[in-house]
Amino acid sequence: MNQFDRDAALQQTRQRWRWFLVAFAFVTNASSVFGIETVTVSRDGEQQELSGRILVEAQDGGLLLETPEQIIWTIMPEEIVSRRSDDASFELADRKQLTALTLRELPPGFNVHNTAHYVICYNTSKAYAQWCGALYERLHRAFLNFWKGHGIELTANEPLVAVVFRDKAGYRAYSQPELGEATNSIIGYYSLKSNRIVSYDLTGLEQLRAPGDRTGTMAHISQMLRRPQAERTVATIIHEATHQIAFNSGLQRRFADNPLWLSEGLAIYFESPDLKSRKGWRRIGAVNQFRLRQMRSYLQKRPAGSLTSLIVDDQRFRDSRLANHAYAESWSLCYHLIRTRPQEFKAYLEKIGQKPPLEPTDPEARLAEFKAAFGDDIGLLDKEFVKAIQQWR
């Protein structure tokens, strides 16, 4: 698999979490515990003590627990050795605490680059960390302003954490426990568990380098990442950063049953790089030419009921033969709805954003939610949708 086409591999990893959580969710009820819970957990023969707030407590004793550094742990009842509660109020770690807790988990040699809304932990060049920080900040500002213009006021949790490794070897060693073999095929990801973006220095990729390239300055980094072959790499970084903002601003909720067509379609909507900009990206809502080509190719063999199948469940994202078309159709649908039915899309987003963690939605309910926002005639919407795709440039 080409390392730039990471979508299917990453989605398989996310689905492993999803299958586990849906099984867990069938016996869950939202917890009303507001104090701090300390749980001793036994995994793989080792014990670990976790302290934080309970987000969900299952009827069988399983827990969804968030620690101050924003990590969400899924704890099965058989893993619990002991637990105790106190009345102290739970507070998320501040910037200084979050930085220290993150660095504690990383190998020696990491430095920190702070921006207005991010803590970037890195062991690559300072210039590359600064390039990442500038990119994230532009996205952060544009993301919140975009939704404000559509009548949705968002306030992102701060700071957000990004981890940038010097090379793929360090990135793989860190990511292997969470991603498994998928870490060989993807260049960056957003972790629902840790709430961090994790990536490595893209200027080290041979596919992007030319003779005489140097990476010591912001100018050289920008020059390298403006090359056409860098389009997918820059898109990946923005895509994963968009997921992070969406899940930390109230637009979506971590571990809730967010339809994947919506989550991925939104991230692709924001990801389109601008290779004419020396900074690699500067605007939202441009036609994603990569996905448009995929979608037009798919239209030649698109089966009846494709739109409904995309809406009602996430099965197509799990199948490597269908995943690319699912991503393309997800972007196309989001792009069409945002442009033609913005108020209905706003209402739908707000409905989905209110879902609590670990409560699954069956296919019939998903379809009903969609119809409540966009109307009962899916066939008519599909015809409008396909016609619009032919006109995009």
Secondary structure, DSSP 8 states (H G I E B T S, - for coil): --TT--HHHHHHHHHHHHHHHHHHHTTEEE----SEEEEEEEETTEEEEEEEEEEEEETTS-EEEE-TTS-EEEE-GGGEEEEEEE--------HHHHHHHHHHHS-TT-EEEE-SSEEEEESS-HHHHHHHHHHHHHHHHHHHHHHHHTT------S-EEEEEESSHHHHHHHHHHHHGGGGGT-SEEE-TTT-EEEEE-GGG-GGG--TT---SSHHHHHHHTTSGGGHHHHHHHHHHHHHHHHTTTTSS-TTB---HHHHHHHHHHHH---TTSTTS---S----HHHHHHHHHHHTT--TTHHHHHHH-SHHHH-TTTHHHHHHHHHHHHHHHHHH-HHHHHHHHHHHHT--BT----HHHHHHHHHHHH-S-HHHHHHHHHHHHHH--
